[in-house]
Amino acid sequence: MIGNNETISLEAIPAVPFERFRQAVIAAVAYGARLSAMPVRPSADNGELTIIAVLSFPENSEIGLLTGALFDRWPSLTPDCAAAHWFEREIAEQWGITPEGHPWLKPIRFEPPRGHAAGCPETAPVGVTDFFSMEGEESHEVAVGPVHAGVIEPGHFRFLCHGETVYHLEISLGYQHRGIERAMIGGPGPRTVHYMETLAGDTTIGHVMAYSHAVEALAGIQVPPRAEVIRVIAAELERMANHIGDLGAMAGDVGFLPTMNYCGRIRGDVLNMTAALCGNRFGRGLIRPAGVEWDLDSELIDDLSARLEAVQKDVIAAVTLMLDTPSVMARFESTGVVSVDTARRIGLVGVAARACGLARDVRFEFPYGLYRLAHLPVNTWHSGDCFGRAQVRWLEVQASIDFIRQRLQELPKGPLSRDLPALKSDALAVSLVEGWRGEICHVAGTDKEGRFAFYKVVDPSFHNWFGLALALRRQQISDFPLCNKSFNLSYCGHDL
């Protein structure tokens, strides 16, 4: 067991035969652990593959690690641990090996194979794969995307319908794959932090913070208190901006234009606060390993405080107008329901999980940085529907406003950064961060020179895309835009 943002020698990770590995992971998830990541590590000597399970235990804020040897064919975890199904599809695609018994083994990104599988036949063109089918009177398929009727990322959605009712939705992604994990090998280097900042453009702060925490853990340092405060201010601004934008977009999907228009403008106001902090509306250039690059002086603190008050006044008016409108609530309530049991079984994280009643929030469960000292409430709801996901966002916007206001008035004095030593060799670090969508997990492993031998990124969307598919079952196909926006998952964060 290690803590969040701690390291362990690669040799110290318990290694067991795969059958014991499988049983241990299934038992841990059944007990209440979350499967945060399952990176595969090729041996530098002979290319043999080992799998590492990263299991998060919220009860004691510890992270369990276990490793086992992988072979060309191995018994799938998915029939007994549904949360593993997307991970196993990823492993099969990347390394050319087969989890036997997986119920629906198909690519998730259509990326080229790695390691000893690199000589395998080329991966099929993105999107070319098998889909479920259905026959019968009034049964039909509806294909949406990858090119959509809006300025959004590409993804393909295949609906199996009976009349207007959706029986099943399959989601096919990979159009945004850029090879970021491969590019990280041999780092860190001058480009590495920029890969992290653009991994998911709307989650710049979340991913670069997770990356910085992993590097700092491998270097054996902690950043100065002033830098920690500036980091969490930026993180909560990112959360606010995206939640406000999503609330407005959900209003737009049900035709409620006042809130849609106001929230679009208010989101811009919050992004401009981040730009005032570091010169970029998405926070690029602010966070670096060992600290931050930009400071807050008294004039900027006063300016941000005044802007925050204006945002609070405007967003309360815009959102309460929407939530007090019966026609909006009629569309939000009981639409796109995911039960708490389903959410737990498939491993939902973030807003989608909290809307089902699961109190999953890394800031509380595995606190890091300033969140170890200054706590935020874990805002949950019980309905698991579109209203629940909107309500959780609204509660979190209000909590973030109060949190930022207090942090601006209690900014400690001191330096912004410190020197960054060389990274530990043959070590592994795990960093968990609560991005605005949910749990972000970065796993960094170094070689004998202290360079990245492997690097694993798990964006919250990786856990949650299947949740969107389940939310559409027994819904009208016309409910898809609202359900999709209520999750608002990242295509590029998933595709890497």
DAZINOR-V604110 format. One record per residue. N is the residue number from 0. SS is DSSP state (hx for helix, st for strand, lp for the rest). PHI is phi in degrees with one decimal (999 if undefined). Layout:
N;SS;PHI  N;SS;PHI
//
This chain:
0;lp;999  1;st;-132.1  2;lp;-90.8  3;lp;-62.2  4;lp;63.3  5;st;-118.8  6;st;-117.1  7;st;-149.5  8;st;-64.1  9;hx;-59.1  10;hx;-70.2  11;hx;-83.8  12;lp;-70.9  13;lp;-58.3  14;st;-112.0  15;lp;-135.0  16;lp;-58.1  17;hx;-60.4  18;hx;-62.3  19;hx;-68.5  20;hx;-57.4  21;hx;-59.9  22;hx;-64.1  23;hx;-66.8  24;hx;-65.8  25;hx;-60.1  26;hx;-66.4  27;hx;-64.6  28;hx;-67.0  29;hx;-63.7  30;hx;-74.0  31;lp;131.1  32;lp;-73.8  33;st;-105.9  34;st;-85.8  35;st;-83.4  36;st;-163.0  37;lp;-140.0  38;lp;-71.1  39;st;-111.4  40;st;-117.7  41;st;-81.7  42;lp;-68.4  43;lp;-69.7  44;lp;-86.5  45;lp;-127.8  46;lp;77.6  47;lp;-62.7  48;st;-100.9  49;st;-126.3  50;st;-104.7  51;st;-118.1  52;st;-94.1  53;st;-106.5  54;st;-111.5  55;st;-98.4  56;st;-108.0  57;lp;-66.6  58;lp;-60.6  59;lp;-120.4  60;lp;55.9  61;st;-119.4  62;st;-117.2  63;st;-92.7  64;st;-126.1  65;st;-150.1  66;st;-131.7  67;st;-152.0  68;st;-74.8  69;lp;-107.1  70;lp;-123.9  71;lp;-59.2  72;st;-135.6  73;st;-150.5  74;st;-68.9  75;lp;-64.9  76;lp;-81.9  77;lp;-57.3  78;lp;-58.1  79;lp;-109.9  80;lp;-148.6  81;hx;-60.7  82;hx;-65.3  83;hx;-88.9  84;hx;-65.4  85;hx;-71.9  86;hx;-61.2  87;hx;-68.5  88;hx;-63.5  89;hx;-63.2  90;hx;-62.6  91;hx;-60.2  92;hx;-69.3  93;hx;-74.7  94;hx;-116.3  95;lp;67.5  96;lp;-120.6  97;st;-122.7  98;st;-80.2  99;st;-68.9  100;lp;95.7  101;lp;-66.0  102;lp;-69.7  103;lp;-157.4  104;lp;-87.6  105;lp;-152.0  106;lp;-63.7  107;lp;-108.3  108;lp;-131.7  109;lp;60.9  110;lp;-88.3  111;lp;-62.4  112;lp;-68.6  113;lp;-113.2  114;hx;54.6  115;hx;-68.2  116;hx;-84.6  117;hx;-62.8  118;hx;-86.6  119;lp;-69.1  120;lp;-55.6  121;lp;-58.1  122;lp;-62.9  123;lp;-59.9  124;lp;-54.1  125;lp;-55.5  126;lp;91.5  127;lp;-88.4  128;lp;-160.2  129;lp;-80.6  130;lp;-131.2  131;lp;-63.2  132;lp;-135.3  133;lp;-145.4  134;lp;-122.5  135;lp;137.1  136;lp;-63.0  137;lp;70.5  138;st;-83.9  139;st;-159.2  140;st;-112.8  141;st;-124.6  142;st;-105.5  143;st;-124.3  144;lp;84.1  145;lp;-76.6  146;lp;-88.4  147;lp;-109.6  148;lp;-86.5  149;lp;-173.0  150;lp;-85.8  151;lp;-134.7  152;lp;-74.1  153;lp;-85.9  154;lp;-164.7  155;st;-108.7  156;st;-122.1  157;st;-114.9  158;st;-98.8  159;st;-99.5  160;st;-124.0  161;st;-120.1  162;lp;66.9  163;lp;-96.4  164;st;-92.4  165;st;-82.7  166;st;-87.3  167;st;-158.0  168;st;-122.9  169;st;-109.3  170;st;-115.4  171;st;-117.5  172;lp;-119.5  173;lp;113.4  174;lp;-68.0  175;lp;-104.7  176;lp;-66.0  177;lp;-122.1  178;lp;81.7  179;hx;-66.9  180;hx;-62.4  181;hx;-64.7  182;hx;-66.5  183;hx;-75.7  184;lp;-64.8  185;lp;92.8  186;lp;-79.8  187;lp;-75.6  188;lp;-139.6  189;lp;-58.6  190;lp;-88.6  191;hx;-57.2  192;hx;-65.5  193;hx;-72.5  194;hx;-59.5  195;hx;-68.5  196;hx;-68.8  197;lp;-110.0  198;lp;-58.8  199;lp;-139.4  200;hx;-56.1  201;hx;-84.3  202;hx;-126.5  203;hx;-54.4  204;hx;-64.4  205;hx;-59.3  206;hx;-75.8  207;hx;-71.0  208;hx;-68.6  209;hx;-62.2  210;hx;-61.3  211;hx;-62.7  212;hx;-60.9  213;hx;-64.5  214;hx;-65.1  215;hx;-63.7  216;hx;-65.0  217;hx;-67.9  218;hx;-87.8  219;lp;74.0  220;lp;-129.3  221;lp;-123.7  222;lp;-79.6  223;lp;-62.3  224;hx;-56.2  225;hx;-62.5  226;hx;-64.9  227;hx;-62.2  228;hx;-67.2  229;hx;-62.5  230;hx;-61.0  231;hx;-72.5  232;hx;-60.0  233;hx;-63.6  234;hx;-64.5  235;hx;-74.9  236;hx;-63.8  237;hx;-62.1  238;hx;-62.4  239;hx;-57.9  240;hx;-58.6  241;hx;-73.6  242;hx;-63.7  243;hx;-63.2  244;hx;-61.3  245;hx;-67.3  246;hx;-61.6  247;hx;-65.7  248;hx;-67.3  249;hx;-63.8  250;hx;-61.0  251;hx;-63.6  252;hx;-70.5  253;lp;-110.0  254;lp;77.4  255;lp;-98.3  256;hx;-73.1  257;hx;-56.6  258;hx;-68.0  259;hx;-57.7  260;hx;-68.8  261;hx;-65.5  262;hx;-67.6  263;hx;-60.4  264;hx;-71.1  265;hx;-66.0  266;hx;-56.5  267;hx;-61.8  268;hx;-62.8  269;hx;-69.8  270;hx;-60.6  271;hx;-68.0  272;hx;-66.0  273;hx;-64.8  274;hx;-63.0  275;hx;-65.0  276;hx;-75.1  277;hx;-137.7  278;lp;92.0  279;lp;-136.6  280;lp;-66.4  281;lp;-100.3  282;lp;88.9  283;lp;-68.6  284;lp;87.9  285;lp;-87.6  286;st;-98.3  287;st;-136.2  288;lp;-53.1  289;lp;87.9  290;st;159.6  291;st;-130.9  292;lp;-101.2  293;lp;-128.5  294;lp;-116.1  295;lp;-114.0  296;lp;-97.3  297;hx;-62.9  298;hx;-65.8  299;hx;-69.0  300;hx;-60.5  301;hx;-63.4  302;hx;-64.4  303;hx;-65.4  304;hx;-63.6  305;hx;-65.9  306;hx;-62.9  307;hx;-63.4  308;hx;-63.1  309;hx;-66.1  310;hx;-61.8  311;hx;-60.1  312;hx;-61.4  313;hx;-69.3  314;hx;-72.4  315;hx;-61.0  316;hx;-63.9  317;hx;-69.8  318;hx;-78.4  319;hx;-64.9  320;hx;-58.7  321;hx;-67.3  322;hx;-70.7  323;lp;-93.3  324;lp;-99.4  325;hx;-57.7  326;hx;-66.9  327;hx;-69.9  328;hx;-62.8  329;hx;-63.5  330;hx;-85.2  331;hx;-77.5  332;lp;-74.4  333;lp;65.9  334;lp;-107.4  335;lp;67.0  336;lp;-79.5  337;lp;-121.5  338;lp;-72.1  339;hx;-64.4  340;hx;-66.0  341;hx;-64.1  342;hx;-58.7  343;hx;-68.1  344;hx;-66.1  345;hx;-89.6  346;lp;82.8  347;lp;-59.6  348;lp;-132.7  349;hx;68.3  350;hx;-55.8  351;hx;-61.6  352;hx;-72.8  353;hx;-66.2  354;lp;-68.5  355;lp;-91.0  356;lp;104.0  357;lp;-87.7  358;lp;-83.4  359;lp;-104.8  360;lp;-152.2  361;hx;-60.5  362;hx;-60.4  363;hx;-96.4  364;hx;-78.4  365;lp;-132.2  366;lp;-58.5  367;lp;-140.1  368;hx;54.6  369;hx;-67.9  370;hx;-63.6  371;hx;-70.1  372;lp;-111.2  373;lp;-113.2  374;lp;-96.5  375;lp;-110.3  376;lp;-68.3  377;lp;-89.8  378;lp;-88.9  379;lp;-123.4  380;lp;-137.5  381;lp;-118.6  382;lp;-88.4  383;lp;67.6  384;lp;-109.0  385;hx;-61.0  386;hx;-62.7  387;hx;-58.7  388;hx;-69.7  389;hx;-68.9  390;hx;-64.4  391;hx;-61.9  392;hx;-60.3  393;hx;-64.9  394;hx;-63.0  395;hx;-73.2  396;hx;-58.8  397;hx;-63.9  398;hx;-66.0  399;hx;-66.3  400;hx;-60.2  401;hx;-62.8  402;hx;-65.2  403;hx;-64.8  404;hx;-55.9  405;hx;-68.9  406;hx;-65.9  407;hx;-63.7  408;hx;-88.4  409;lp;-125.9  410;lp;-73.3  411;lp;-71.5  412;lp;-82.0  413;lp;134.0  414;lp;-72.3  415;lp;-95.4  416;st;-157.8  417;lp;-142.8  418;lp;-66.2  419;lp;-106.0  420;lp;-70.6  421;lp;-64.9  422;lp;-78.6  423;lp;-62.3  424;lp;-91.5  425;lp;48.0  426;st;-130.1  427;st;-131.3  428;st;-125.7  429;st;-120.9  430;st;-124.2  431;st;-110.9  432;st;-135.6  433;st;-89.8  434;lp;-69.4  435;lp;-69.3  436;lp;-84.7  437;lp;152.1  438;st;-66.6  439;st;-105.9  440;st;-125.9  441;st;-117.4  442;st;-121.8  443;st;-117.9  444;st;-120.5  445;st;-106.8  446;lp;-95.2  447;lp;-69.4  448;lp;-94.3  449;lp;80.5  450;lp;-102.3  451;st;-66.1  452;st;-87.7  453;st;-156.1  454;st;-146.3  455;st;-118.3  456;st;-120.5  457;st;-124.4  458;lp;-77.0  459;hx;-56.5  460;hx;-63.4  461;hx;-57.7  462;hx;-77.4  463;hx;-103.6  464;hx;-60.8  465;hx;-67.5  466;hx;-61.8  467;hx;-62.7  468;hx;-59.6  469;hx;-71.1  470;hx;-64.3  471;lp;-84.4  472;lp;-63.6  473;lp;67.8  474;lp;-95.6  475;st;-72.7  476;hx;-62.6  477;hx;-68.7  478;hx;-82.0  479;hx;-60.1  480;hx;-56.1  481;hx;-67.8  482;hx;-62.7  483;hx;-59.7  484;hx;-70.9  485;hx;-67.4  486;hx;-87.6  487;lp;44.1  488;lp;-89.5  489;lp;-96.0  490;hx;-75.5  491;hx;-71.3  492;hx;-64.7  493;hx;-75.6  494;hx;-77.3  495;lp;53.1
//
